[in-house]
């Protein structure tokens, strides 16, 4: 309610939340600016505009095409190389998914997989990915998650497939 917001003091100071500054103090701006401390996100807006221009130059159809092709290559390569040792969760059809592979490898804990991959410069996320109910349904405590995009190519997938073998060699009994 407006009367409560008027009575509340700002919890941060600076930027748009200040209406007037004197040697003795400052006066807060009207609601909602009263609670908008700091500098507006100018750098973020400029960065977003640059990203939009970059992707527009490539073409979103081309971005999606690359993502689907690379996802298909990754799913095929990982299954051919690792067979039953790897479980890739999600749709089996690359065009029905994004460029994200959530997987479990050879009963090696996803955090251990991530650590081994990191040593080769391969960045993945490991954990429950804010999806604990889904992972409980799948019967896994965590997964490793590789994300593919326009800055990735087949050599990244080949390195991932190769390095997973090292995780198995280190952590399998």
Residue frames relative to the residue before (quaternion, step in Angstrom):
aa qw qx qy qz dx dy dz
X 1.0000 0.0000 0.0000 0.0000 0.00 0.00 0.00
X 0.6153 -0.6126 0.3656 0.3353 3.49 -1.03 0.87
X 0.6659 0.5093 -0.3280 0.4354 3.62 0.90 -0.82
X 0.6279 0.5121 -0.3380 0.4788 3.60 1.10 -0.60
X 0.6545 0.5051 -0.3134 0.4672 3.58 0.94 -0.85
X 0.6238 0.5343 -0.3355 0.4613 3.60 1.01 -0.74
X 0.7032 0.4769 -0.2624 0.4574 3.58 0.98 -0.88
X 0.6131 0.5732 -0.3477 0.4180 3.59 1.14 -0.57
X 0.3657 -0.6927 0.5633 0.2627 3.59 -1.02 0.73
X 0.5382 -0.5906 0.4653 0.3807 3.60 -1.14 0.45
X 0.3906 -0.7340 0.5009 0.2403 3.59 -1.03 0.68
X 0.7481 0.1860 -0.1578 0.6171 3.59 1.32 -0.19
X 0.2529 -0.7836 0.5478 0.1481 3.56 -1.15 0.49
X 0.6033 0.5802 -0.4250 0.3446 3.52 -1.23 0.53
X 0.8114 0.3083 -0.2035 0.4530 3.52 -1.30 0.29
X 0.8690 -0.1140 0.1072 0.4693 3.53 -1.07 -0.87
X 0.6225 0.5784 -0.3606 0.3846 3.62 1.11 -0.39
X 0.6517 0.5005 -0.3145 0.4753 3.59 1.24 -0.19
X 0.2581 -0.7577 0.5832 0.1379 3.53 -0.94 0.99
X 0.8033 -0.0160 0.0746 0.5906 3.57 0.91 -0.99
X 0.1270 -0.7768 0.6133 0.0657 3.59 -1.04 0.81
X 0.0131 -0.7683 0.6400 -0.0056 3.56 -1.02 0.91
X 0.6824 -0.4490 0.3547 0.4548 3.58 -1.28 -0.02
X 0.6890 0.4932 -0.2737 0.4550 3.56 1.13 -0.64
X 0.7773 -0.2373 0.1900 0.5508 3.62 1.11 -0.44
X 0.4270 -0.6772 0.5209 0.2961 3.54 -1.15 -0.61
X 0.3287 -0.6943 0.6008 0.2215 3.52 -1.32 0.32
X 0.4112 -0.7213 0.4982 0.2498 3.55 -0.88 0.92
X 0.5480 -0.6083 0.4810 0.3136 3.49 -1.26 0.57
X 0.6499 -0.4913 0.3929 0.4265 3.56 -1.29 0.07
X 0.5922 -0.5190 0.4685 0.4006 3.55 -1.35 0.30
X 0.6118 -0.1563 -0.7754 0.0040 1.79 -1.91 1.53
X 0.4736 0.7119 -0.4272 0.2940 3.62 1.27 -0.30
X 0.5091 0.6597 -0.4051 0.3761 3.58 1.22 -0.49
X 0.7661 0.3341 -0.1659 0.5234 3.58 1.12 -0.70
X 0.5681 0.5857 -0.3749 0.4401 3.59 1.27 0.35
X 0.0140 0.8396 -0.5410 0.0467 3.57 0.55 1.18
X 0.7572 0.4135 -0.2879 0.4157 3.51 -1.25 0.49
X 0.6495 -0.5128 0.4086 0.3851 3.46 -1.39 0.12
X 0.5256 -0.6128 0.4693 0.3578 3.60 -0.96 0.73
X 0.5735 -0.6293 0.4145 0.3214 3.56 -1.15 0.62
X 0.0289 -0.8419 0.5380 -0.0291 3.56 0.55 1.22
X 0.6670 0.5028 -0.3133 0.4519 3.61 0.83 -0.95
X 0.6522 0.5145 -0.3121 0.4610 3.56 0.99 -0.83
X 0.6481 0.5100 -0.3164 0.4688 3.58 0.99 -0.79
X 0.6457 0.5008 -0.3162 0.4819 3.59 0.98 -0.82
X 0.6538 0.5159 -0.3047 0.4621 3.58 0.98 -0.85
X 0.6413 0.5133 -0.3206 0.4717 3.56 1.00 -0.82
X 0.6435 0.5167 -0.3225 0.4637 3.58 0.95 -0.84
X 0.6526 0.5037 -0.3150 0.4704 3.60 0.97 -0.83
X 0.6465 0.5135 -0.3203 0.4644 3.59 0.99 -0.80
X 0.6379 0.5179 -0.3229 0.4697 3.58 0.99 -0.81
X 0.6512 0.5063 -0.3136 0.4703 3.59 0.94 -0.86
X 0.6510 0.5267 -0.3113 0.4493 3.58 0.93 -0.92
X 0.7068 0.4522 -0.2620 0.4768 3.56 0.82 -1.00
X 0.6167 0.5401 -0.3421 0.4593 3.59 1.07 -0.66
X 0.6322 0.5287 -0.3264 0.4629 3.58 1.04 -0.76
X 0.6597 0.4743 -0.3014 0.4990 3.59 1.03 -0.76
X 0.3597 -0.7066 0.5138 0.3275 3.55 0.92 -0.99
X 0.4399 -0.7296 0.4568 0.2560 3.56 -0.63 1.10
X 0.5819 0.5563 -0.3822 0.4537 3.61 1.13 -0.49
X 0.6597 0.4951 -0.2978 0.4806 3.58 1.03 -0.78
X 0.6093 0.5399 -0.3455 0.4667 3.57 1.06 -0.76
X 0.6833 0.4800 -0.2836 0.4714 3.58 0.85 -0.97
X 0.6282 0.5374 -0.3365 0.4509 3.59 0.96 -0.83
X 0.6590 0.5009 -0.3027 0.4724 3.59 0.91 -0.92
X 0.6496 0.5308 -0.3100 0.4473 3.56 0.95 -0.92
X 0.6773 0.4802 -0.2930 0.4741 3.60 0.88 -0.92
X 0.6595 0.5070 -0.3139 0.4578 3.61 0.91 -0.88
X 0.6856 0.4750 -0.2868 0.4712 3.58 0.92 -0.88
X 0.6204 0.5264 -0.3360 0.4745 3.59 1.05 -0.72
X 0.6411 0.5132 -0.3207 0.4720 3.60 0.96 -0.85
X 0.6512 0.5089 -0.3105 0.4697 3.57 0.94 -0.90
X 0.6604 0.5112 -0.3081 0.4556 3.59 0.92 -0.90
X 0.6735 0.4895 -0.3104 0.4587 3.59 0.82 -0.93
X 0.6646 0.4999 -0.2971 0.4692 3.59 0.93 -0.90
X 0.6853 0.4961 -0.2865 0.4497 3.60 0.84 -1.00
X 0.6808 0.4854 -0.3003 0.4590 3.59 0.85 -0.91
X 0.6704 0.4820 -0.3076 0.4730 3.60 0.96 -0.78
X 0.6476 0.5101 -0.3213 0.4661 3.61 0.97 -0.81
X 0.7158 0.4649 -0.2509 0.4566 3.57 0.92 -0.93
X 0.8310 0.2532 -0.0850 0.4879 3.58 0.91 -0.92
X 0.2971 -0.8098 0.4758 0.1718 3.60 1.24 -0.08
X 0.8452 -0.1237 0.1257 0.5045 3.54 -0.89 -1.05
X 0.5207 0.6422 -0.4208 0.3733 3.60 1.22 -0.15
X 0.7609 0.3094 -0.1802 0.5411 3.60 1.17 -0.49
X 0.1103 -0.7481 0.6514 0.0618 3.51 -1.10 0.85
X 0.1267 -0.7769 0.6151 0.0451 3.55 -0.66 1.17
X 0.2736 -0.7869 0.5361 0.1358 3.56 -0.56 1.18
X 0.6548 0.5008 -0.3915 0.4089 3.53 -1.17 0.64
X 0.7521 -0.3857 0.2734 0.4591 3.56 -1.30 -0.01
X 0.4452 -0.6983 0.4948 0.2633 3.57 -1.05 0.75
X 0.6420 0.4964 -0.3141 0.4927 3.59 1.24 -0.36
X 0.4427 -0.7334 0.4461 0.2592 3.63 -0.47 1.15
X 0.6576 0.5193 -0.3216 0.4409 3.61 1.00 -0.71
X 0.6631 0.4947 -0.2978 0.4764 3.59 1.25 -0.29
X 0.7224 0.3580 -0.2305 0.5448 3.58 1.23 0.12
X 0.5118 -0.5867 0.5099 0.3658 3.53 -1.30 0.12
X 0.6553 -0.5136 0.3793 0.4036 3.56 -1.28 -0.09
X 0.4797 0.6356 -0.4499 0.4043 3.55 0.85 1.01
X 0.0936 -0.7859 0.6103 0.0318 3.55 -0.87 0.99
X 0.0957 -0.7681 0.6329 0.0175 3.53 -0.57 1.20
X 0.0977 0.8417 -0.5144 0.1316 3.56 -0.46 1.18
X 0.2488 -0.6924 0.6528 0.1804 3.49 -1.43 0.34
X 0.1259 -0.8292 0.5438 0.0277 3.57 -0.83 0.99
X 0.8852 -0.1589 0.0956 0.4267 3.52 -0.89 1.14
X 0.6160 -0.5837 0.3272 0.4157 3.59 1.01 0.82
X 0.4357 0.6393 -0.4921 0.3990 3.58 1.18 0.56
X 0.4968 -0.6639 0.4545 0.3254 3.58 -0.78 0.95
X 0.5789 -0.6305 0.3951 0.3335 3.61 -0.92 0.89
X 0.6253 0.5245 -0.3574 0.4542 3.62 1.03 -0.59
X 0.6368 0.5043 -0.3207 0.4871 3.58 1.09 -0.70
X 0.6074 0.5377 -0.3422 0.4742 3.58 1.03 -0.78
X 0.6693 0.5097 -0.2977 0.4513 3.58 0.86 -0.99
X 0.6517 0.5211 -0.3226 0.4468 3.59 0.97 -0.80
X 0.6617 0.4915 -0.3091 0.4744 3.58 0.93 -0.87
X 0.6565 0.5077 -0.3095 0.4642 3.59 0.93 -0.88
X 0.6238 0.5600 -0.3323 0.4323 3.58 1.00 -0.84
X 0.6348 0.5457 -0.3325 0.4344 3.59 1.02 -0.75
X 0.7061 0.3865 -0.2524 0.5369 3.60 1.26 -0.30
X 0.5895 -0.6113 0.3550 0.3909 3.59 1.26 0.29
X 0.5107 0.6161 -0.4300 0.4179 3.57 1.22 0.40
X 0.1892 -0.8057 0.5564 0.0746 3.54 -0.58 1.16
X 0.1004 0.7473 -0.6513 0.0853 3.54 -0.83 1.07
X 0.3878 -0.6540 0.5775 0.2975 3.54 -1.31 0.20
X 0.1025 -0.7760 0.6192 0.0624 3.56 -1.13 0.63
X 0.5347 0.6150 -0.4641 0.3472 3.54 -0.99 0.80
X 0.6858 -0.4724 0.3523 0.4270 3.52 -1.21 -0.55
X 0.3314 -0.8109 0.4452 0.1855 3.59 1.34 0.08
X 0.5945 -0.5922 0.3427 0.4224 3.57 1.09 0.80
X 0.6217 0.5147 -0.3418 0.4814 3.57 1.11 0.69
X 0.0723 0.8519 -0.5151 0.0608 3.59 0.96 0.85
X 0.6512 0.5045 -0.3553 0.4418 3.64 0.84 -0.75
X 0.6368 0.5146 -0.3308 0.4694 3.60 1.00 -0.74
X 0.6802 0.4841 -0.3002 0.4614 3.58 0.87 -0.91
X 0.6022 0.5343 -0.3566 0.4740 3.59 1.11 -0.61
X 0.6426 0.5139 -0.3144 0.4734 3.57 1.01 -0.82
X 0.6895 0.4638 -0.2725 0.4850 3.59 1.02 -0.80
X 0.4194 -0.7339 0.4408 0.3018 3.58 1.26 -0.33
X 0.5970 0.5241 -0.3849 0.4698 3.57 1.11 0.67
X 0.4677 -0.6976 0.4592 0.2893 3.61 -0.96 0.76
X 0.7859 -0.0487 0.0814 0.6110 3.58 1.15 -0.62
X 0.1774 -0.7515 0.6174 0.1506 3.55 -1.33 0.18
X 0.3946 -0.6099 0.6051 0.3259 3.49 -1.39 0.10
X 0.1132 -0.8089 0.5756 0.0395 3.59 -1.01 0.76
X 0.1161 -0.7751 0.6205 0.0264 3.52 -0.71 1.19
X 0.1714 -0.7809 0.5952 0.0804 3.57 -0.95 0.91
X 0.1677 -0.7902 0.5876 0.0473 3.54 -0.92 1.01
X 0.0896 0.7958 -0.5943 0.0742 3.55 -1.01 0.80
X 0.7959 -0.3494 0.2047 0.4501 3.57 -1.27 -0.15
X 0.6634 0.4985 -0.3083 0.4652 3.60 1.16 -0.43
X 0.6236 0.5044 -0.3498 0.4840 3.60 1.27 0.07
X 0.0745 -0.7728 0.6259 0.0732 3.53 -1.29 0.42
X 0.7651 -0.3889 0.2534 0.4464 3.57 -1.31 0.01
X 0.6032 0.5636 -0.3730 0.4235 3.60 1.05 -0.62
X 0.6052 0.5412 -0.3573 0.4617 3.62 1.11 -0.58
X 0.6526 0.5000 -0.3066 0.4797 3.57 1.01 -0.82
X 0.6395 0.5310 -0.3262 0.4502 3.58 0.95 -0.85
X 0.6584 0.4963 -0.3047 0.4768 3.58 0.99 -0.84
X 0.6139 0.5365 -0.3394 0.4691 3.59 1.02 -0.77
X 0.6799 0.4941 -0.2939 0.4551 3.60 0.82 -0.98
X 0.6620 0.5106 -0.2945 0.4630 3.55 0.98 -0.88
X 0.7128 0.4730 -0.2617 0.4469 3.57 0.86 -0.97
X 0.5545 0.5939 -0.4044 0.4198 3.61 1.11 -0.47
X 0.5920 0.5687 -0.3622 0.4416 3.58 1.08 -0.66
X 0.6348 0.5290 -0.3298 0.4565 3.59 1.02 -0.75
X 0.6213 0.5292 -0.3441 0.4642 3.59 1.03 -0.72
X 0.6477 0.5120 -0.3111 0.4707 3.54 0.99 -0.82
X 0.6534 0.5196 -0.3145 0.4519 3.59 0.93 -0.88
X 0.6948 0.4809 -0.2721 0.4603 3.59 0.98 -0.82
X 0.8405 0.2900 -0.1030 0.4459 3.56 0.71 -1.09
X 0.5935 0.5639 -0.3916 0.4201 3.64 1.14 -0.20
X 0.2846 -0.7662 0.5579 0.1439 3.52 -1.11 0.73
